[in-house]
Amino acid sequence: MLLHDPLPWDALAQLIDEDAVVVLGTLSHLHSLLAPSEKDKTFRVHHQSFLDFISDPTRCTDRQFRIDPTIHHLRIAKHCLRVMDHSLKPNLCGLQPNELHQDRFQILDCIQHGVSPCLAYACTYWASHLVVVLTSEVPLDSEAHQLLGRFASKHLLTWLEALSIIGCVDIVYASLDTVRKNTWPRAPILRERSRGDNTRGCVMEIAPELFNDGCRFIQWSSSILLSFPMQIYDSASFCPPQYSTFPYI
């Protein structure tokens, strides 16, 4: 009910890391509330008023059924970050060297199935779910901070590649900008590196800077992101050498 775009039951099971048969069995008993499509078993809420009801403590007084949207948006956001951590990799769709400089629309027929519905959802909406939490003044837990740190240090460019492939580049800047402005001002104070320290410190130390660099890179390279997924890596000169956690730069 809190998804921004309904997913087929098998993709939903993959997103929340549950057994697909269990998910389908559970949803199949809720036809009075959820309507499945005949084509791909995507379950949609019959009426938005139902979500309004079960998320309102003054109306739904039974705690067994009432949900806290903020808590569950955080859960979904962390699921999205885990999916990306597990699935994102350079050259996600196995493009050949002679395809690297073609327009994205010329190779779309060959690569459109290279990004699964679950991964496409995670890449598109992780920030939207996280922002609900951030704007509600609920602090992120340590796991969420760690997942954000891993995303910033390992998957920022592969995320851009995936969004370029599925044609969702328009959400990139807003996603990074909103998260960076609302996350790290409330994050724990991190130790400063001493001069001459060549060790690669805590991932969360560099995450804010990588998000900032990512926003600048997007502003400079929007045309590349739109049409040339594999040129993202050649253009990513923004990453300082001391932050070379990207295995593909």
N, C-alpha and C positions, 0 to 999 in steps of 0.2 A: 504493500500500500504506500510505502514511502519512496519507492523507486521513481526517478524522474522520467523513465521510459520503460514500460513493462518488458520483461524478458521471457523467452520461452522457458518452460519448466526445467529443461536440462541445463540451460545457461544459468538460470537462477540457482540451481543446485551447485554448479561449479563456483559461482560467485560467493556463496555463503559457506562453501566447503561442507556440504551435506550430501548424503547418499541420494542420487537422483530418484530412485524408486520411492524412497521415503517422502521426498518433496512432492512428487506427483500424487502419491496416495493421500497425503495431507490436504493438498489443494483440491483434490477431487471430491472431498467431503464438504467443501465450502461453496458449492454452486449457488447457494442462496445469497452469498455475498460476493463471489468472484465469478466472472464469466469467462470461460476458456474459448479461445478461437479454435475452429476446426482444423486450420492449416498447421499450426505449429505449437498448439497447446500453450499459448500465452494467456495468462490469467490477468484479467483487469477488474478493478472494483466496479460494481454496478453503479453505486452512487457515492459521490465524494462526501456526502453528509455522514456516511458511516465512519470514515476516518475522523471527521470532525467530532463525532460522538465519542468514539473510544479513546480519543486523546484529550478529552475535556474532563478533568476530575470532578467538576460540578455536575456533570451529566452521567458519566460512567463511574459509578461509585464502587463497583466491584473491582478491586485491585488485580484479581486474577485475569481480567480481560483488558483493563486499561493499559495503554502504552504511553511511554514518554518519548515523543518524537526526537528530542535532542539526544537521548541515549542511543536510540536506534540509528539515527543519522551518523553518529560517531562509529557505531559498529559497522555500518555499511561502508563508511569512508575507509576504515581500517581493512575491511575485506578487499576493497578496491586496490589499496596500496599493496596488499599481499599478492593479489593476482598480478599486478604489474611487476612486482619484484620477482615473481616466479616465471613470468611469461615473456617479458620484454627482452629483446636482444637486437644487436645490430643486424641490418639487412633481414628484417623479420620475414619478408616474403620471398627471399632468395632471388633477388633480381640479378640478372646477368650483367657483366660489365658493359655490354653494348646497349643496355637499357637505361644506364644510369643518367644519361643526358636527354632522355625523351620527356616529353610533357606527360604529366601524371595521367591525363585522360587517355593517352595513347596506350598505356599499359594497364589501365584499370581492370579490363576484362580478365587479365592474367592474375592479378593480385588481390581482387576484391574479397576472396575467401581466405586470404592469408591471416586476417585478423578475426578471431572468433568473436561472436556476439558478446560473450562474457568479457573478454579483454577490451573490446570496443567500448562497452559500457563503463568499465573501470577507468579507461583513459579519458573518457568524455566527462564523467560526472564525479570523480573522486573529490574534486575541489568544491563542487556545489554542495555535496553532503557535509564536507568539513566546515564550510562557511556557516552553515546553520548552527553548528556547535560553537564556533568562534564568536559569532554575533550574539549568542545567548549568554555570554560571559561564563560559560562552563569551561574550566581549564582542561587542556588536553592531558591525558595520562602519559606515563613514560613510554609505553609501547607506541602510542601515536607519534610522539617525538622521534623515536628511533626509526619508525617506518618512514617518516618524512625525511629524516637524515639520509637514509639509504636511497630513497627516491632521488634526492638532490644530488648525491655523490655518485650514483651508479646508473640512473635510468633517465636522466633529464633529456638527453639527446635521443634515446630510443623512443621515449614518449612522444617527442616531436615528430619523429619518423612515422610512428603509428598514426598520429592524428593527421599528418599529411596524406597518408595512404587512404584513410577513410573520409577525407575531405572535411575535417573539423578544425582546421587551423584557426578559424575565427575565435575560438574559445581560449586559445593558448594564453595570451597576455592577461586577460581578465582572471583566469584561473590562478596563475602564478602571483599576480599583483595582489589579489585579494587575500590569498593565503599568507603571503610574506608580510603584509601590513597588519594582519590580525594575530599572527602566531608568535613571532619572536619577541615583541615587546613584553609579553607575559611569560616568556620562557625563563627557566632558572639562569642566574648569572653564571657564565662560563669562564673558565680560567683563561687568561691571556697567555699566548705563547711567548716564551722568552726569545730574545734575539739569538739567532744561530741555532735554534732548535730545528733539527731536520726531521724529527719524527712526525708522523702523520697523526695528529691528535684526534680527539673525539670527533666523530662524524658531525655531531650537532654544532660544533664550533664553526664549521665551514658552510653548513646548509644555508644560513641567511645570505651569505655572500654569493653562493651559487645561484640562489633564487634571484638575487639582484642582477647578476651577470646574465642569467637566463632571460630576464625581462628586457635588458639592453640588446641582447642578441636577437630577440624576436622583433624589436623595433627596427633593427638594422637589416634584417634578413627576411622580411615577411614574404617577398616575392619568391625567394628560394624555397621557403617552407610550403608555399602554396603549390608549386609545380614540380619540384625536384627533391623527392624524399631523401635520396642517397647523397645529395650534395650538402646536406645538413652537417655531416661530419667534417667535410673539408672546410666548411665555413665557420666551424666552432673554434675560432682562434681566441675566444674570450677567456678560456679556462687557463688560469695561471699555472705554471709548472708545479708549484708546491701543492696544488689541489688535483694532481693528475690521478684521481681515482677512476677516471673514465678509462676502461681498458681498450677503447677503440679510438683514442686520440694519439 
